[in-house]
Amino acid sequence: MEQIYSIYFIVILIFLQVDNSEQEEEDFCSGSQQVDAATFSAVDRRNLLLFSGSHYWELDVDSKRVIRSHKISDKFPGVENNIDAACSVQSLGDGGYMFLKGRKAWTFVGVTNVKFNETVDWFEFAAQHDFHFEPDHPGIGCAACFCHDPENCHVIVVEKGETRKSIGCLFNYGQSISKCQLFQFIQLPERVQENLLSEINECYGLTYAMDPEQPTIIVAVDKTDVHYFQNNNKVYKTSLKDIFGCWSFAGSKSKYLLYAVGGALLFMLILCIIVIIVWRIKVANSDSSSPLLREGVDGSKLDEQQQKVPGKQTAKSIAKSKDIAKVAKIQETSKPK
């Protein structure tokens, strides 16, 4: 029995160890349950890339279903974990991606075959194009890119903690940033009203998808929710926990711990049932081998067996002896003198 317990708990420990080694890296629910950055895939504008820690997840914005996860370093080598912002460009040219963290900016060229372009100091890069960040700049909360054509793109940057103001620049992808200016609102494409994102809390992710023949799509991610717009209409708002299936009271570590506890309880229940069944079988076998059940309740053969054993008498044999003694005494007293 002890060996069974040992094997079971060893299997459970191995399962938890292997599972945690993977889930701690890939499971959104086991981390901060917050998004570091968000941008549309440059390949398919229906896929939203949600970045958190060392991974990113592809989300189908129509079904709100997570498709798959990737390590950031596998797709975008050199980019550090826990990025501040990301944006993608899909145009008639090559298109590509840009990632921001602190003062660093990584750019990648290409849509299907993404290639590293360069890493620059974001602050110095902006300063070279006549825009200077304040000395107490808190960092970047989110960023978005959109293009009217390959030579006419915009990049919008929202500082951390900011809910209204944004920095907008003209952006010739992979070459230069120019005409940066501070806006008193989060800059949006021309077909969209300026106050569309007024109800959004602190910006964690922002991305736009523009197509002359399709509605302009805007996705904003704050600390807890994903907000999805088409043109000036809000289509839905859904929580990150609902998207990833996180439990409200705990992350996936607690979930897997509950699985382990539930499995242990189930194992104990099955073990108890087996023990009860074995015990009942043994009791049934011992009862069937009893002389009383085997020879009947009259005990006649049992008396014969016990009489063969010296010093052993049943209650019935003792009663018979007493009856014989009484009869003999009566017969003796009834004889004529």
C-alpha positions as CSV (number, residue, x, y, z in Angstrom):
1,M,0.0,0.0,0.0
2,E,2.8,2.4,0.9
3,Q,4.4,1.7,-2.5
4,I,1.2,2.7,-4.3
5,Y,1.1,6.0,-2.4
6,S,4.7,6.7,-3.2
7,I,4.3,6.1,-6.9
8,Y,1.2,8.2,-7.0
9,F,2.7,11.2,-5.4
10,I,5.9,10.9,-7.4
11,V,3.8,11.1,-10.6
12,I,2.0,14.1,-9.2
13,L,5.2,15.9,-8.4
14,I,6.7,15.2,-11.8
15,F,3.5,16.4,-13.5
16,L,3.5,19.7,-11.5
17,Q,7.3,20.2,-12.1
18,V,7.1,19.7,-15.9
19,D,3.8,21.6,-16.2
20,N,5.1,24.6,-14.2
21,S,8.3,24.8,-16.2
22,E,6.2,25.3,-19.3
23,Q,3.2,27.2,-17.9
24,E,5.3,29.8,-16.0
25,E,6.6,30.8,-19.4
26,E,3.5,30.5,-21.5
27,D,0.5,30.8,-19.3
28,F,-0.9,34.4,-19.2
29,C,-2.9,33.6,-16.0
30,S,0.2,32.6,-14.0
31,G,1.8,36.0,-14.6
32,S,0.7,39.5,-13.9
33,Q,-2.5,39.0,-16.0
34,Q,-1.7,42.3,-17.7
35,V,-0.7,43.1,-21.3
36,D,2.6,44.9,-21.9
37,A,1.8,45.8,-25.5
38,A,-0.7,45.0,-28.3
39,T,-0.6,45.3,-32.1
40,F,-2.3,43.8,-35.1
41,S,-0.4,41.1,-37.0
42,A,1.1,42.6,-40.2
43,V,0.0,39.4,-41.9
44,D,-3.6,39.2,-40.9
45,R,-5.5,42.2,-39.4
46,R,-8.0,39.8,-37.7
47,N,-5.2,38.6,-35.5
48,L,-4.2,40.8,-32.5
49,L,-0.8,40.2,-30.9
50,L,-0.9,40.5,-27.1
51,F,2.5,40.8,-25.5
52,S,3.2,39.9,-21.8
53,G,6.5,39.0,-20.2
54,S,8.5,36.8,-22.6
55,H,5.6,35.7,-24.8
56,Y,2.9,36.9,-27.1
57,W,-0.5,35.5,-28.0
58,E,-2.4,35.6,-31.2
59,L,-6.1,36.6,-30.6
60,D,-8.8,36.3,-33.2
61,V,-10.6,39.6,-32.7
62,D,-13.8,38.2,-34.3
63,S,-14.2,35.1,-32.1
64,K,-12.2,36.6,-29.1
65,R,-10.4,33.2,-29.0
66,V,-6.7,32.8,-28.3
67,I,-5.2,30.9,-31.3
68,R,-1.6,30.2,-30.2
69,S,1.3,31.6,-28.2
70,H,5.0,32.2,-29.1
71,K,8.2,33.3,-27.4
72,I,9.0,36.8,-28.4
73,S,12.6,35.9,-29.1
74,D,11.6,33.1,-31.5
75,K,9.9,35.6,-33.9
76,F,11.7,38.8,-33.1
77,P,15.3,38.0,-32.0
78,G,17.0,40.6,-29.8
79,V,13.8,42.1,-28.5
80,E,13.8,42.1,-24.7
81,N,11.0,40.8,-22.5
82,N,8.4,43.0,-20.8
83,I,8.3,45.6,-23.7
84,D,6.6,48.9,-23.3
85,A,4.9,49.2,-26.6
86,A,4.6,47.6,-30.1
87,C,3.3,48.7,-33.4
88,S,3.0,47.1,-36.9
89,V,2.8,48.5,-40.4
90,Q,1.0,46.8,-43.2
91,S,1.3,48.7,-46.4
92,L,2.0,48.3,-50.1
93,G,5.7,48.2,-49.2
94,D,7.5,45.8,-47.0
95,G,5.8,46.7,-43.8
96,G,7.1,45.5,-40.5
97,Y,7.1,45.9,-36.7
98,M,8.6,48.3,-34.1
99,F,9.0,47.5,-30.4
100,L,9.8,50.0,-27.7
101,K,11.3,49.6,-24.2
102,G,12.8,52.4,-22.2
103,R,15.0,54.3,-24.6
104,K,15.4,51.3,-27.0
105,A,13.5,50.8,-30.2
106,W,13.8,47.6,-32.3
107,T,12.6,47.6,-35.9
108,F,11.9,44.6,-38.2
109,V,11.2,44.7,-41.9
110,G,8.9,42.3,-43.7
111,V,5.5,40.8,-43.1
112,T,5.7,37.0,-43.7
113,N,9.5,36.8,-43.6
114,V,10.4,39.2,-40.8
115,K,14.0,40.4,-40.7
116,F,15.7,42.4,-38.1
117,N,16.5,46.0,-39.2
118,E,18.1,47.9,-36.4
119,T,18.1,48.9,-32.8
120,V,18.2,52.6,-32.0
121,D,18.0,54.9,-29.0
122,W,14.4,56.1,-29.2
123,F,15.1,59.4,-27.4
124,E,18.1,60.3,-29.5
125,F,16.3,59.2,-32.7
126,A,13.4,61.5,-31.8
127,A,15.8,64.3,-31.0
128,Q,17.5,64.0,-34.4
129,H,14.1,64.8,-35.8
130,D,13.4,67.8,-33.7
131,F,11.4,66.2,-30.9
132,H,12.7,66.2,-27.4
133,F,11.2,64.2,-24.5
134,E,11.0,65.9,-21.1
135,P,13.7,65.0,-18.6
136,D,11.0,63.5,-16.3
137,H,9.5,61.4,-19.1
138,P,7.8,58.5,-17.4
139,G,8.2,56.0,-20.2
140,I,6.0,54.8,-23.0
141,G,2.6,53.2,-22.1
142,C,1.5,52.2,-25.7
143,A,2.1,53.1,-29.3
144,A,0.3,52.6,-32.6
145,C,1.3,52.9,-36.3
146,F,-0.9,53.4,-39.3
147,C,-0.2,54.3,-43.0
148,H,-2.2,56.0,-45.7
149,D,0.4,54.9,-48.1
150,P,4.0,53.5,-47.8
151,E,5.4,57.1,-47.7
152,N,2.8,58.5,-45.4
153,C,2.7,56.7,-42.1
154,H,2.1,57.9,-38.5
155,V,3.3,56.7,-35.2
156,I,1.4,57.6,-32.0
157,V,3.0,57.3,-28.6
158,V,1.2,57.6,-25.3
159,E,3.2,58.0,-22.1
160,K,2.7,55.8,-19.1
161,G,0.0,57.0,-16.8
162,E,-1.5,59.2,-19.5
163,T,-5.1,58.7,-20.6
164,R,-5.6,61.6,-23.0
165,K,-2.4,63.2,-24.4
166,S,-0.3,61.6,-27.1
167,I,2.8,62.3,-29.2
168,G,2.2,62.0,-32.9
169,C,4.9,61.9,-35.6
170,L,5.0,61.4,-39.4
171,F,6.7,58.1,-40.0
172,N,8.5,57.0,-43.1
173,Y,9.0,53.4,-42.0
174,G,12.6,52.3,-41.5
175,Q,14.0,55.7,-42.5
176,S,12.8,58.7,-40.5
177,I,10.4,60.3,-38.0
178,S,9.4,63.9,-38.6
179,K,7.0,66.6,-37.5
180,C,6.5,65.2,-34.0
181,Q,4.0,67.2,-31.9
182,L,2.0,66.9,-28.7
183,F,-1.7,66.3,-29.0
184,Q,-4.2,66.9,-26.2
185,F,-5.9,63.6,-27.2
186,I,-4.9,60.2,-28.4
187,Q,-4.4,60.8,-32.1
188,L,-6.6,58.6,-34.3
189,P,-7.0,58.1,-38.0
190,E,-8.9,60.8,-39.9
191,R,-12.2,59.0,-40.3
192,V,-12.5,58.5,-36.5
193,Q,-13.8,61.0,-34.0
194,E,-11.2,62.4,-31.7
195,N,-12.9,61.5,-28.4
196,L,-13.5,57.9,-29.3
197,L,-11.1,56.6,-26.7
198,S,-12.2,59.0,-23.9
199,E,-13.5,56.2,-21.7
200,I,-10.3,54.1,-21.9
201,N,-8.2,54.0,-18.8
202,E,-4.4,54.0,-18.8
203,C,-3.2,52.7,-22.2
204,Y,-1.4,49.4,-22.2
205,G,-1.9,48.5,-25.9
206,L,-3.1,50.4,-28.9
207,T,-3.4,49.5,-32.6
208,Y,-5.2,50.6,-35.8
209,A,-6.1,48.7,-39.0
210,M,-6.9,50.9,-42.0
211,D,-8.2,49.8,-45.4
212,P,-9.9,52.2,-47.8
213,E,-12.6,49.6,-48.6
214,Q,-13.1,48.4,-45.0
215,P,-14.1,50.0,-41.7
216,T,-11.2,51.4,-39.7
217,I,-10.5,49.0,-36.8
218,I,-9.2,50.3,-33.5
219,V,-8.2,48.1,-30.5
220,A,-7.2,49.6,-27.2
221,V,-6.1,47.6,-24.2
222,D,-6.1,49.0,-20.7
223,K,-5.2,47.2,-17.4
224,T,-8.1,44.8,-17.4
225,D,-10.0,45.0,-20.7
226,V,-9.8,44.9,-24.5
227,H,-11.9,47.5,-26.3
228,Y,-12.7,46.9,-30.0
229,F,-14.1,49.6,-32.3
230,Q,-15.1,49.8,-36.0
231,N,-15.1,53.3,-37.2
232,N,-16.9,55.3,-34.6
233,N,-18.8,52.4,-33.1
234,K,-17.7,50.3,-30.1
235,V,-18.3,46.7,-31.0
236,Y,-17.4,45.1,-27.7
237,K,-15.4,45.3,-24.5
238,T,-14.2,42.1,-22.9
239,S,-11.9,41.4,-20.0
240,L,-8.5,39.8,-20.4
241,K,-9.4,37.2,-17.8
242,D,-12.4,36.1,-19.9
243,I,-10.2,35.9,-23.0
244,F,-7.6,33.8,-21.3
245,G,-9.9,31.9,-19.0
246,C,-8.2,33.0,-15.9
247,W,-9.9,32.2,-12.6
248,S,-11.0,35.3,-10.7
249,F,-9.6,34.2,-7.4
250,A,-6.3,32.8,-8.6
251,G,-4.0,32.1,-11.5
252,S,-3.3,28.8,-13.1
253,K,-0.9,27.7,-10.4
254,S,-3.8,27.5,-8.0
255,K,-5.9,25.8,-10.7
256,Y,-3.2,23.1,-11.2
257,L,-2.9,22.7,-7.4
258,L,-6.6,22.1,-7.2
259,Y,-6.3,19.5,-10.0
260,A,-3.6,17.7,-8.0
261,V,-5.7,17.8,-4.8
262,G,-8.7,16.6,-6.7
263,G,-6.7,13.8,-8.2
264,A,-5.4,12.8,-4.8
265,L,-8.9,12.7,-3.3
266,L,-10.2,10.7,-6.3
267,F,-7.3,8.3,-5.9
268,M,-8.1,7.9,-2.1
269,L,-11.8,7.3,-2.9
270,I,-11.0,4.6,-5.5
271,L,-8.6,3.0,-3.0
272,C,-11.2,2.9,-0.3
273,I,-13.7,1.3,-2.6
274,I,-11.2,-1.4,-3.5
275,V,-10.4,-2.0,0.2
276,I,-14.1,-2.4,1.0
277,I,-14.6,-4.8,-1.9
278,V,-11.7,-6.9,-0.9
279,W,-12.8,-6.9,2.8
280,R,-16.3,-8.0,1.8
281,I,-15.0,-10.8,-0.3
282,K,-12.9,-12.1,2.5
283,V,-15.8,-11.9,5.0
284,A,-18.0,-13.8,2.5
285,N,-15.3,-16.5,2.1
286,S,-14.8,-16.9,5.8
287,D,-18.6,-17.2,6.4
288,S,-19.0,-19.8,3.7
289,S,-16.2,-22.0,5.4
290,S,-18.0,-21.9,8.8
291,P,-19.1,-25.4,10.1
292,L,-22.5,-24.0,11.2
293,L,-23.3,-22.8,7.7
294,R,-21.8,-25.8,6.1
295,E,-23.6,-28.5,8.2
296,G,-26.8,-26.6,9.0
297,V,-28.2,-25.2,12.3
298,D,-29.0,-28.5,14.0
299,G,-25.5,-29.0,15.0
300,S,-25.8,-32.8,14.9
301,K,-22.5,-33.4,13.1
302,L,-20.9,-30.6,15.1
303,D,-21.7,-32.5,18.3
304,E,-20.2,-35.7,16.9
305,Q,-17.0,-33.9,16.0
306,Q,-16.8,-32.1,19.3
307,Q,-17.4,-35.4,21.2
308,K,-14.4,-36.8,19.5
309,V,-12.3,-34.1,21.0
310,P,-11.7,-34.6,24.7
311,G,-12.8,-31.9,27.1
312,K,-15.1,-30.2,24.6
313,Q,-18.8,-30.4,24.9
314,T,-21.6,-28.4,23.4
315,A,-24.5,-27.0,25.5
316,K,-26.8,-29.5,23.8
317,S,-24.7,-32.5,24.7
318,I,-24.5,-31.3,28.4
319,A,-28.3,-31.0,28.4
320,K,-28.7,-34.5,27.0
321,S,-26.5,-35.9,29.8
322,K,-28.5,-34.2,32.5
323,D,-31.8,-35.6,31.0
324,I,-30.3,-39.1,31.0
325,A,-29.3,-38.7,34.6
326,K,-32.8,-37.6,35.6
327,V,-34.4,-40.6,33.8
328,A,-32.1,-43.0,35.5
329,K,-32.9,-41.5,38.9
330,I,-36.6,-41.7,38.4
331,Q,-36.3,-45.3,37.2
332,E,-34.3,-46.2,40.3
333,T,-36.8,-44.7,42.7
334,S,-39.7,-46.3,41.0
335,K,-38.3,-49.8,41.5
336,P,-40.2,-51.9,44.2
337,K,-38.3,-52.3,47.4
